[in-house]
């Protein structure tokens, strides 16, 4: 199995803006810019608020059991469907999972995790 890693990092707003300026200048000079893919938080506290143990548990359950619906996932996690739905929405906004909607019936949402590891990078 091929391991896909999701890079999660800590960068201040100033660092993000500096990276943006550096990228714009490189593009202006006609240089190719390597696409950097990752999710960045301003500090470790913001990271901890977003990736709580319960949300990480949802990612693990999705990866291991491949639930077809959020109701199945909520039963696996032994959690209320409303809370699971909110957490799935946040994880999807962070690009840590994808969802597909059934085209027939009740329009159920099926979550998927398409990577094997989350790599945390903290600059010092």
N, CA, C and O atoms as CSV, one atom per row, in Angstrom:
chain,resi,resn,atom,element,x,y,z
A,1,UNK,N,N,0.839,-1.184,0.000
A,1,UNK,CA,C,0.000,0.000,0.000
A,1,UNK,C,C,0.884,1.247,0.000
A,1,UNK,O,O,1.835,1.353,0.774
A,2,UNK,N,N,0.555,2.167,-0.866
A,2,UNK,CA,C,1.282,3.424,-0.964
A,2,UNK,C,C,0.837,4.353,0.164
A,2,UNK,O,O,-0.357,4.517,0.413
A,3,UNK,N,N,1.802,4.950,0.832
A,3,UNK,CA,C,1.495,5.860,1.928
A,3,UNK,C,C,1.423,7.282,1.395
A,3,UNK,O,O,2.378,7.787,0.804
A,4,UNK,N,N,0.298,7.909,1.608
A,4,UNK,CA,C,0.142,9.323,1.278
A,4,UNK,C,C,0.137,10.067,2.596
A,4,UNK,O,O,-0.591,9.701,3.519
A,5,UNK,N,N,0.932,11.093,2.688
A,5,UNK,CA,C,1.007,11.858,3.926
A,5,UNK,C,C,0.340,13.204,3.751
A,5,UNK,O,O,0.437,13.840,2.701
A,6,UNK,N,N,-0.331,13.619,4.792
A,6,UNK,CA,C,-0.917,14.951,4.838
A,6,UNK,C,C,-0.034,15.771,5.763
A,6,UNK,O,O,0.143,15.424,6.931
A,7,UNK,N,N,0.515,16.851,5.244
A,7,UNK,CA,C,1.408,17.692,6.034
A,7,UNK,C,C,0.599,18.742,6.775
A,7,UNK,O,O,-0.169,19.498,6.180
A,8,UNK,N,N,0.789,18.770,8.079
A,8,UNK,CA,C,0.147,19.756,8.933
A,8,UNK,C,C,1.264,20.550,9.583
A,8,UNK,O,O,2.194,19.970,10.143
A,9,UNK,N,N,1.183,21.868,9.513
A,9,UNK,CA,C,2.257,22.684,10.061
A,9,UNK,C,C,1.748,23.860,10.866
A,9,UNK,O,O,0.563,24.192,10.865
A,10,UNK,N,N,2.695,24.473,11.553
A,10,UNK,CA,C,2.419,25.664,12.342
A,10,UNK,C,C,3.172,26.816,11.686
A,10,UNK,O,O,4.398,26.781,11.583
A,11,UNK,N,N,2.439,27.838,11.240
A,11,UNK,CA,C,3.044,29.024,10.632
A,11,UNK,C,C,2.281,30.245,11.116
A,11,UNK,O,O,1.052,30.240,11.184
A,12,UNK,N,N,3.016,31.274,11.445
A,12,UNK,CA,C,2.361,32.520,11.831
A,12,UNK,C,C,1.795,33.197,10.581
A,12,UNK,O,O,2.168,32.866,9.455
A,13,UNK,N,N,0.901,34.137,10.801
A,13,UNK,CA,C,0.339,34.889,9.682
A,13,UNK,C,C,1.458,35.595,8.920
A,13,UNK,O,O,1.427,35.664,7.692
A,14,UNK,N,N,2.440,36.115,9.641
A,14,UNK,CA,C,3.572,36.791,9.011
A,14,UNK,C,C,4.335,35.832,8.092
A,14,UNK,O,O,4.695,36.203,6.975
A,15,UNK,N,N,4.581,34.610,8.550
A,15,UNK,CA,C,5.287,33.623,7.723
A,15,UNK,C,C,4.490,33.257,6.474
A,15,UNK,O,O,5.061,33.105,5.394
A,16,UNK,N,N,3.177,33.115,6.618
A,16,UNK,CA,C,2.324,32.786,5.477
A,16,UNK,C,C,2.383,33.908,4.449
A,16,UNK,O,O,2.499,33.644,3.253
A,17,UNK,N,N,2.304,35.158,4.902
A,17,UNK,CA,C,2.360,36.297,3.987
A,17,UNK,C,C,3.729,36.402,3.313
A,17,UNK,O,O,3.810,36.739,2.132
A,18,UNK,N,N,4.808,36.114,4.056
A,18,UNK,CA,C,6.150,36.130,3.474
A,18,UNK,C,C,6.271,35.065,2.387
A,18,UNK,O,O,6.846,35.319,1.329
A,19,UNK,N,N,5.733,33.880,2.646
A,19,UNK,CA,C,5.742,32.814,1.639
A,19,UNK,C,C,4.965,33.235,0.393
A,19,UNK,O,O,5.382,32.963,-0.733
A,20,UNK,N,N,3.836,33.900,0.608
A,20,UNK,CA,C,3.013,34.363,-0.501
A,20,UNK,C,C,3.774,35.373,-1.356
A,20,UNK,O,O,3.767,35.280,-2.584
A,21,UNK,N,N,4.425,36.331,-0.714
A,21,UNK,CA,C,5.192,37.356,-1.438
A,21,UNK,C,C,6.329,36.702,-2.216
A,21,UNK,O,O,6.568,37.042,-3.375
A,22,UNK,N,N,7.028,35.769,-1.583
A,22,UNK,CA,C,8.137,35.081,-2.239
A,22,UNK,C,C,7.646,34.306,-3.470
A,22,UNK,O,O,8.312,34.296,-4.505
A,23,UNK,N,N,6.500,33.669,-3.356
A,23,UNK,CA,C,5.929,32.925,-4.477
A,23,UNK,C,C,5.533,33.867,-5.604
A,23,UNK,O,O,5.800,33.580,-6.771
A,24,UNK,N,N,4.900,34.989,-5.271
A,24,UNK,CA,C,4.496,35.971,-6.290
A,24,UNK,C,C,5.704,36.517,-7.041
A,24,UNK,O,O,5.664,36.668,-8.262
A,25,UNK,N,N,6.777,36.812,-6.313
A,25,UNK,CA,C,7.987,37.331,-6.955
A,25,UNK,C,C,8.609,36.293,-7.880
A,25,UNK,O,O,9.102,36.636,-8.954
A,26,UNK,N,N,8.589,35.038,-7.476
A,26,UNK,CA,C,9.134,33.978,-8.323
A,26,UNK,C,C,8.307,33.830,-9.594
A,26,UNK,O,O,8.859,33.622,-10.674
A,27,UNK,N,N,7.002,33.934,-9.472
A,27,UNK,CA,C,6.126,33.841,-10.644
A,27,UNK,C,C,6.367,35.028,-11.576
A,27,UNK,O,O,6.400,34.859,-12.794
A,28,UNK,N,N,6.534,36.214,-11.019
A,28,UNK,CA,C,6.821,37.404,-11.828
A,28,UNK,C,C,8.113,37.238,-12.629
A,28,UNK,O,O,8.212,37.712,-13.761
A,29,UNK,N,N,9.102,36.566,-12.038
A,29,UNK,CA,C,10.376,36.335,-12.731
A,29,UNK,C,C,10.288,35.187,-13.732
A,29,UNK,O,O,11.256,34.890,-14.431
A,30,UNK,N,N,9.127,34.543,-13.798
A,30,UNK,CA,C,8.933,33.456,-14.751
A,30,UNK,C,C,9.427,32.107,-14.254
A,30,UNK,O,O,9.534,31.163,-15.037
A,31,UNK,N,N,9.723,32.003,-12.992
A,31,UNK,CA,C,10.195,30.736,-12.440
A,31,UNK,C,C,9.017,29.831,-12.127
A,31,UNK,O,O,7.924,30.288,-11.794
A,32,UNK,N,N,9.270,28.539,-12.242
A,32,UNK,CA,C,8.249,27.571,-11.840
A,32,UNK,C,C,8.257,27.473,-10.333
A,32,UNK,O,O,9.311,27.455,-9.698
A,33,UNK,N,N,7.073,27.410,-9.778
A,33,UNK,CA,C,6.936,27.349,-8.328
A,33,UNK,C,C,6.377,25.981,-7.960
A,33,UNK,O,O,5.341,25.558,-8.472
A,34,UNK,N,N,7.079,25.303,-7.070
A,34,UNK,CA,C,6.620,23.996,-6.624
A,34,UNK,C,C,5.402,24.181,-5.722
A,34,UNK,O,O,5.418,24.977,-4.783
A,35,UNK,N,N,4.365,23.440,-6.024
A,35,UNK,CA,C,3.140,23.528,-5.238
A,35,UNK,C,C,3.382,22.880,-3.878
A,35,UNK,O,O,3.833,21.738,-3.788
A,36,UNK,N,N,3.077,23.623,-2.836
A,36,UNK,CA,C,3.202,23.104,-1.475
A,36,UNK,C,C,1.805,22.784,-0.966
A,36,UNK,O,O,0.936,23.653,-0.896
A,37,UNK,N,N,1.611,21.537,-0.617
A,37,UNK,CA,C,0.305,21.103,-0.150
A,37,UNK,C,C,0.384,20.837,1.345
A,37,UNK,O,O,1.251,20.100,1.814
A,38,UNK,N,N,-0.523,21.440,2.078
A,38,UNK,CA,C,-0.543,21.218,3.511
A,38,UNK,C,C,-1.611,22.061,4.174
A,38,UNK,O,O,-2.252,22.906,3.548
A,39,UNK,N,N,-1.778,21.810,5.435
A,39,UNK,CA,C,-2.714,22.549,6.264
A,39,UNK,C,C,-1.891,23.228,7.338
A,39,UNK,O,O,-1.117,22.574,8.036
A,40,UNK,N,N,-2.051,24.534,7.476
A,40,UNK,CA,C,-1.232,25.261,8.436
A,40,UNK,C,C,-2.110,25.981,9.458
A,40,UNK,O,O,-3.148,26.553,9.127
A,41,UNK,N,N,-1.661,25.933,10.694
A,41,UNK,CA,C,-2.328,26.614,11.797
A,41,UNK,C,C,-1.392,27.690,12.329
A,41,UNK,O,O,-0.173,27.596,12.190
A,42,UNK,N,N,-1.980,28.709,12.937
A,42,UNK,CA,C,-1.172,29.821,13.433
A,42,UNK,C,C,-0.354,29.444,14.663
A,42,UNK,O,O,0.746,29.960,14.866
A,43,UNK,N,N,-0.884,28.556,15.471
A,43,UNK,CA,C,-0.128,28.110,16.644
A,43,UNK,C,C,-0.582,26.707,17.031
A,43,UNK,O,O,-1.557,26.187,16.487
A,44,UNK,N,N,0.128,26.106,17.967
A,44,UNK,CA,C,-0.160,24.735,18.366
A,44,UNK,C,C,-1.532,24.627,19.019
A,44,UNK,O,O,-2.184,23.587,18.923
A,45,UNK,N,N,-1.977,25.694,19.682
A,45,UNK,CA,C,-3.295,25.671,20.319
A,45,UNK,C,C,-4.402,25.579,19.273
A,45,UNK,O,O,-5.370,24.844,19.470
A,46,UNK,N,N,-4.281,26.299,18.182
A,46,UNK,CA,C,-5.268,26.218,17.099
A,46,UNK,C,C,-5.280,24.816,16.491
A,46,UNK,O,O,-6.337,24.288,16.146
A,47,UNK,N,N,-4.105,24.226,16.367
A,47,UNK,CA,C,-3.999,22.854,15.872
A,47,UNK,C,C,-4.743,21.899,16.808
A,47,UNK,O,O,-5.514,21.053,16.355
A,48,UNK,N,N,-4.506,22.039,18.112
A,48,UNK,CA,C,-5.137,21.138,19.081
A,48,UNK,C,C,-6.652,21.318,19.128
A,48,UNK,O,O,-7.384,20.358,19.368
A,49,UNK,N,N,-7.117,22.525,18.902
A,49,UNK,CA,C,-8.568,22.756,18.875
A,49,UNK,C,C,-9.211,22.121,17.643
A,49,UNK,O,O,-10.349,21.655,17.707
A,50,UNK,N,N,-8.494,22.101,16.534
A,50,UNK,CA,C,-9.040,21.549,15.291
A,50,UNK,C,C,-8.944,20.022,15.254
A,50,UNK,O,O,-9.902,19.348,14.876
A,51,UNK,N,N,-7.812,19.490,15.639
A,51,UNK,CA,C,-7.625,18.040,15.580
A,51,UNK,C,C,-7.688,17.447,16.985
A,51,UNK,O,O,-6.680,17.038,17.560
A,52,UNK,N,N,-8.885,17.417,17.503
A,52,UNK,CA,C,-9.111,16.869,18.839
A,52,UNK,C,C,-9.007,15.350,18.797
A,52,UNK,O,O,-9.086,14.757,17.721
A,53,UNK,N,N,-8.833,14.717,19.940
A,53,UNK,CA,C,-8.805,13.252,19.967
A,53,UNK,C,C,-10.057,12.615,19.357
A,53,UNK,O,O,-9.962,11.575,18.705
A,54,UNK,N,N,-11.212,13.218,19.557
A,54,UNK,CA,C,-12.452,12.648,19.004
A,54,UNK,C,C,-12.496,12.758,17.483
A,54,UNK,O,O,-13.007,11.860,16.815
A,55,UNK,N,N,-11.968,13.843,16.932
A,55,UNK,CA,C,-11.929,13.986,15.470
A,55,UNK,C,C,-10.900,13.042,14.867
A,55,UNK,O,O,-11.131,12.469,13.802
A,56,UNK,N,N,-9.767,12.875,15.537
A,56,UNK,CA,C,-8.778,11.904,15.068
A,56,UNK,C,C,-9.352,10.490,15.119
A,56,UNK,O,O,-9.068,9.668,14.249
A,57,UNK,N,N,-10.161,10.210,16.141
A,57,UNK,CA,C,-10.813,8.905,16.227
A,57,UNK,C,C,-11.736,8.693,15.028
A,57,UNK,O,O,-11.783,7.596,14.471
A,58,UNK,N,N,-12.465,9.729,14.628
A,58,UNK,CA,C,-13.333,9.613,13.447
A,58,UNK,C,C,-12.518,9.276,12.206
A,58,UNK,O,O,-12.912,8.419,11.415
A,59,UNK,N,N,-11.378,9.950,12.032
A,59,UNK,CA,C,-10.522,9.655,10.880
A,59,UNK,C,C,-10.070,8.199,10.897
A,59,UNK,O,O,-10.082,7.529,9.864
A,60,UNK,N,N,-9.673,7.713,12.063
A,60,UNK,CA,C,-9.231,6.310,12.177
A,60,UNK,C,C,-10.375,5.338,11.879
A,60,UNK,O,O,-10.182,4.343,11.180
A,61,UNK,N,N,-11.556,5.627,12.406
A,61,UNK,CA,C,-12.708,4.760,12.158
A,61,UNK,C,C,-13.069,4.722,10.678
A,61,UNK,O,O,-13.375,3.659,10.137
A,62,UNK,N,N,-13.033,5.871,10.031
A,62,UNK,CA,C,-13.334,5.930,8.595
A,62,UNK,C,C,-12.302,5.119,7.825
A,62,UNK,O,O,-12.657,4.339,6.941
A,63,UNK,N,N,-11.036,5.297,8.153
A,63,UNK,CA,C,-9.961,4.580,7.459
A,63,UNK,C,C,-10.090,3.073,7.650
A,63,UNK,O,O,-9.891,2.307,6.708
A,64,UNK,N,N,-10.421,2.653,8.855
A,64,UNK,CA,C,-10.460,1.221,9.170
A,64,UNK,C,C,-11.751,0.534,8.690
A,64,UNK,O,O,-11.698,-0.566,8.141
A,65,UNK,N,N,-12.916,1.184,8.898
A,65,UNK,CA,C,-14.197,0.514,8.664
A,65,UNK,C,C,-14.916,0.934,7.381
A,65,UNK,O,O,-15.853,0.254,6.962
A,66,UNK,N,N,-14.509,2.022,6.757
A,66,UNK,CA,C,-15.136,2.509,5.519
A,66,UNK,C,C,-16.667,2.590,5.631
A,66,UNK,O,O,-17.376,1.969,4.838
A,67,UNK,N,N,-17.180,3.348,6.608
A,67,UNK,CA,C,-18.640,3.442,6.750
A,67,UNK,C,C,-19.265,4.063,5.506
A,67,UNK,O,O,-18.696,4.962,4.886
A,68,UNK,N,N,-20.438,3.569,5.160
A,68,UNK,CA,C,-21.138,4.064,3.967
A,68,UNK,C,C,-21.945,5.320,4.246
A,68,UNK,O,O,-22.290,6.057,3.322
A,69,UNK,N,N,-22.251,5.571,5.523
A,69,UNK,CA,C,-23.052,6.742,5.880
A,69,UNK,C,C,-22.515,7.355,7.174
A,69,UNK,O,O,-21.754,6.725,7.908
A,70,UNK,N,N,-22.924,8.584,7.432
A,70,UNK,CA,C,-22.554,9.220,8.691
A,70,UNK,C,C,-23.270,8.565,9.873
A,70,UNK,O,O,-22.772,8.594,10.998
A,71,UNK,N,N,-24.423,7.985,9.617
A,71,UNK,CA,C,-25.127,7.259,10.682
A,71,UNK,C,C,-24.313,6.041,11.108
A,71,UNK,O,O,-24.184,5.766,12.301
A,72,UNK,N,N,-23.766,5.314,10.143
A,72,UNK,CA,C,-22.906,4.174,10.482
A,72,UNK,C,C,-21.697,4.643,11.275
A,72,UNK,O,O,-21.307,4.013,12.259
A,73,UNK,N,N,-21.109,5.747,10.845
A,73,UNK,CA,C,-19.940,6.285,11.543
A,73,UNK,C,C,-20.293,6.687,12.971
A,73,UNK,O,O,-19.527,6.425,13.898
A,74,UNK,N,N,-21.447,7.321,13.151
A,74,UNK,CA,C,-21.835,7.739,14.506
A,74,UNK,C,C,-22.058,6.521,15.407
A,74,UNK,O,O,-21.754,6.572,16.599
A,75,UNK,N,N,-22.580,5.439,14.855
A,75,UNK,CA,C,-22.734,4.212,15.648
A,75,UNK,C,C,-21.370,3.610,15.988
A,75,UNK,O,O,-21.159,3.155,17.112
A,76,UNK,N,N,-20.450,3.604,15.035
A,76,UNK,CA,C,-19.098,3.088,15.292
A,76,UNK,C,C,-18.398,3.886,16.388
A,76,UNK,O,O,-17.707,3.331,17.242
A,77,UNK,N,N,-18.596,5.202,16.341
A,77,UNK,CA,C,-17.944,6.093,17.316
A,77,UNK,C,C,-18.721,6.183,18.624
A,77,UNK,O,O,-18.218,6.720,19.610
A,78,UNK,N,N,-19.944,5.661,18.637
A,78,UNK,CA,C,-20.833,5.772,19.796
A,78,UNK,C,C,-21.019,7.246,20.187
A,78,UNK,O,O,-20.879,7.635,21.347
A,79,UNK,N,N,-21.345,8.049,19.152
A,79,UNK,CA,C,-21.545,9.484,19.336
A,79,UNK,C,C,-22.833,9.916,18.659
A,79,UNK,O,O,-23.348,9.221,17.783
A,80,UNK,N,N,-23.347,11.060,19.067
A,80,UNK,CA,C,-24.544,11.645,18.486
A,80,UNK,C,C,-24.276,12.052,17.032
A,80,UNK,O,O,-23.219,12.600,16.719
A,81,UNK,N,N,-25.236,11.779,16.155
A,81,UNK,CA,C,-25.080,12.073,14.724
A,81,UNK,C,C,-24.829,13.557,14.474
A,81,UNK,O,O,-24.062,13.906,13.577
A,82,UNK,N,N,-25.459,14.431,15.249
A,82,UNK,CA,C,-25.277,15.879,15.066
A,82,UNK,C,C,-23.810,16.268,15.287
A,82,UNK,O,O,-23.235,17.013,14.493
A,83,UNK,N,N,-23.214,15.763,16.362
A,83,UNK,CA,C,-21.816,16.077,16.650
A,83,UNK,C,C,-20.874,15.483,15.604
A,83,UNK,O,O,-19.900,16.122,15.205
A,84,UNK,N,N,-21.162,14.275,15.169
A,84,UNK,CA,C,-20.340,13.640,14.138
A,84,UNK,C,C,-20.426,14.435,12.843
A,84,UNK,O,O,-19.412,14.651,12.179
A,85,UNK,N,N,-21.624,14.871,12.481
A,85,UNK,CA,C,-21.815,15.654,11.259
A,85,UNK,C,C,-21.020,16.965,11.323
A,85,UNK,O,O,-20.393,17.357,10.339
A,86,UNK,N,N,-21.046,17.637,12.468
A,86,UNK,CA,C,-20.274,18.874,12.627
A,86,UNK,C,C,-18.778,18.602,12.497
A,86,UNK,O,O,-18.069,19.346,11.820
A,87,UNK,N,N,-18.298,17.545,13.141
A,87,UNK,CA,C,-16.873,17.218,13.066
A,87,UNK,C,C,-16.459,16.838,11.653
A,87,UNK,O,O,-15.376,17.210,11.202
A,88,UNK,N,N,-17.311,16.100,10.953
A,88,UNK,CA,C,-17.010,15.719,9.567
A,88,UNK,C,C,-16.941,16.967,8.693
A,88,UNK,O,O,-16.079,17.061,7.820
A,89,UNK,N,N,-17.834,17.918,8.917
A,89,UNK,CA,C,-17.799,19.175,8.158
A,89,UNK,C,C,-16.499,19.926,8.367
A,89,UNK,O,O,-15.910,20.423,7.407
A,90,UNK,N,N,-16.043,20.015,9.610
A,90,UNK,CA,C,-14.785,20.698,9.894
A,90,UNK,C,C,-13.606,19.956,9.261
A,90,UNK,O,O,-12.739,20.583,8.652
A,91,UNK,N,N,-13.565,18.638,9.397
A,91,UNK,CA,C,-12.470,17.845,8.821
A,91,UNK,C,C,-12.466,17.940,7.298
A,91,UNK,O,O,-11.405,17.937,6.674
A,92,UNK,N,N,-13.644,18.024,6.708
A,92,UNK,CA,C,-13.729,18.194,5.252
A,92,UNK,C,C,-13.218,19.573,4.849
A,92,UNK,O,O,-12.495,19.698,3.860
A,93,UNK,N,N,-13.584,20.611,5.601
A,93,UNK,CA,C,-13.089,21.965,5.314
A,93,UNK,C,C,-11.572,22.041,5.433
A,93,UNK,O,O,-10.929,22.807,4.715
A,94,UNK,N,N,-10.997,21.250,6.337
A,94,UNK,CA,C,-9.539,21.204,6.482
A,94,UNK,C,C,-8.892,20.313,5.430
A,94,UNK,O,O,-7.668,20.195,5.383
A,95,UNK,N,N,-9.703,19.692,4.594
A,95,UNK,CA,C,-9.229,18.800,3.534
A,95,UNK,C,C,-8.592,17.525,4.092
A,95,UNK,O,O,-7.697,16.950,3.474
A,96,UNK,N,N,-9.060,17.092,5.262
A,96,UNK,CA,C,-8.547,15.864,5.863
A,96,UNK,C,C,-9.397,14.646,5.528
A,96,UNK,O,O,-9.038,13.522,5.877
A,97,UNK,N,N,-10.520,14.863,4.854
A,97,UNK,CA,C,-11.319,13.755,4.354
A,97,UNK,C,C,-12.172,14.247,3.203
A,97,UNK,O,O,-12.337,15.449,2.996
A,98,UNK,N,N,-12.704,13.306,2.468
A,98,UNK,CA,C,-13.615,13.655,1.379
A,98,UNK,C,C,-14.949,12.967,1.634
A,98,UNK,O,O,-15.027,11.993,2.382
A,99,UNK,N,N,-15.979,13.479,1.013
A,99,UNK,CA,C,-17.292,12.868,1.129
A,99,UNK,C,C,-17.909,12.742,-0.249
A,99,UNK,O,O,-17.640,13.538,-1.148
A,100,UNK,N,N,-18.736,11.731,-0.392
A,100,UNK,CA,C,-19.520,11.577,-1.612
A,100,UNK,C,C,-20.973,11.406,-1.204
A,100,UNK,O,O,-21.278,10.802,-0.175
A,101,UNK,N,N,-21.863,11.944,-2.023
A,101,UNK,CA,C,-23.296,11.844,-1.741
A,101,UNK,C,C,-23.900,10.800,-2.668
A,101,UNK,O,O,-23.588,10.741,-3.857
A,102,UNK,N,N,-24.765,9.984,-2.098
A,102,UNK,CA,C,-25.505,9.012,-2.895
A,102,UNK,C,C,-26.453,9.766,-3.823
A,102,UNK,O,O,-27.040,10.774,-3.428
A,103,UNK,N,N,-26.597,9.294,-5.021
A,103,UNK,CA,C,-27.439,9.982,-5.991
A,103,UNK,C,C,-28.897,9.566,-5.900
A,103,UNK,O,O,-29.766,10.222,-6.475
A,104,UNK,N,N,-29.172,8.490,-5.189
A,104,UNK,CA,C,-30.548,8.016,-5.073
A,104,UNK,C,C,-30.929,7.900,-3.603
A,104,UNK,O,O,-30.071,7.943,-2.721
A,105,UNK,N,N,-32.178,7.757,-3.363
A,105,UNK,CA,C,-32.644,7.534,-2.002
A,105,UNK,C,C,-32.521,8.765,-1.130
A,105,UNK,O,O,-32.882,9.869,-1.536
A,106,UNK,N,N,-31.996,8.560,0.096
A,106,UNK,CA,C,-31.968,9.619,1.102
A,106,UNK,C,C,-30.791,10.575,0.944
A,106,UNK,O,O,-30.593,11.442,1.795
A,107,UNK,N,N,-30.027,10.442,-0.093
A,107,UNK,CA,C,-28.870,11.323,-0.326
A,107,UNK,C,C,-27.871,11.231,0.827
A,107,UNK,O,O,-27.401,12.249,1.335
A,108,UNK,N,N,-27.555,10.010,1.231
A,108,UNK,CA,C,-26.613,9.781,2.321
A,108,UNK,C,C,-25.212,10.248,1.941
A,108,UNK,O,O,-24.837,10.216,0.770
A,109,UNK,N,N,-24.450,10.678,2.929
A,109,UNK,CA,C,-23.084,11.128,2.740
A,109,UNK,C,C,-22.151,10.016,3.186
A,109,UNK,O,O,-22.302,9.465,4.276
A,110,UNK,N,N,-21.179,9.688,2.330
A,110,UNK,CA,C,-20.201,8.646,2.632
A,110,UNK,C,C,-18.818,9.292,2.794
A,110,UNK,O,O,-18.298,9.877,1.844
A,111,UNK,N,N,-18.213,9.189,4.002
A,111,UNK,CA,C,-16.893,9.804,4.215
A,111,UNK,C,C,-15.770,8.866,3.783
A,111,UNK,O,O,-15.927,7.646,3.805
A,112,UNK,N,N,-14.629,9.449,3.387
A,112,UNK,CA,C,-13.464,8.648,3.006
A,112,UNK,C,C,-12.190,9.365,3.431
A,112,UNK,O,O,-12.086,10.588,3.335
A,113,UNK,N,N,-11.230,8.589,3.899
A,113,UNK,CA,C,-9.895,9.086,4.241
A,113,UNK,C,C,-8.941,8.447,3.254
A,113,UNK,O,O,-8.818,7.223,3.212
A,114,UNK,N,N,-8.262,9.266,2.456
A,114,UNK,CA,C,-7.425,8.763,1.371
A,114,UNK,C,C,-5.938,8.920,1.640
A,114,UNK,O,O,-5.173,9.203,0.719
A,115,UNK,N,N,-5.525,8.746,2.860
A,115,UNK,CA,C,-4.119,8.814,3.219
A,115,UNK,C,C,-3.893,7.909,4.424
A,115,UNK,O,O,-4.843,7.452,5.059
A,116,UNK,N,N,-2.630,7.657,4.727
A,116,UNK,CA,C,-2.308,6.734,5.811
A,116,UNK,C,C,-1.665,7.399,7.017
A,116,UNK,O,O,-1.562,6.788,8.081
A,117,UNK,N,N,-1.233,8.640,6.863
A,117,UNK,CA,C,-0.540,9.296,7.984
A,117,UNK,C,C,-0.726,10.796,7.904
A,117,UNK,O,O,-0.876,11.361,6.821
A,118,UNK,N,N,-0.714,11.438,9.072
A,118,UNK,CA,C,-0.692,12.891,9.165
A,118,UNK,C,C,0.673,13.246,9.735
A,118,UNK,O,O,1.047,12.789,10.815
A,119,UNK,N,N,1.408,14.063,8.998
A,119,UNK,CA,C,2.764,14.461,9.396
A,119,UNK,C,C,2.697,15.874,9.950
A,119,UNK,O,O,2.274,16.796,9.251
A,120,UNK,N,N,3.108,16.054,11.197
A,120,UNK,CA,C,3.094,17.373,11.837
A,120,UNK,C,C,4.478,17.984,11.793
A,120,UNK,O,O,5.447,17.368,12.237
A,121,UNK,N,N,4.578,19.191,11.259
A,121,UNK,CA,C,5.850,19.911,11.196
A,121,UNK,C,C,5.712,21.204,11.976
A,121,UNK,O,O,4.791,21.988,11.749
A,122,UNK,N,N,6.642,21.416,12.902
A,122,UNK,CA,C,6.657,22.648,13.680
A,122,UNK,C,C,8.015,23.316,13.506
A,122,UNK,O,O,9.042,22.759,13.893
A,123,UNK,N,N,8.016,24.495,12.932
A,123,UNK,CA,C,9.269,25.226,12.745
A,123,UNK,C,C,9.754,25.754,14.103
A,123,UNK,O,O,8.956,26.138,14.958
A,124,UNK,N,N,11.058,25.763,14.274
A,124,UNK,CA,C,11.625,26.291,15.514
A,124,UNK,C,C,12.450,27.533,15.234
A,124,UNK,O,O,13.010,28.123,16.158
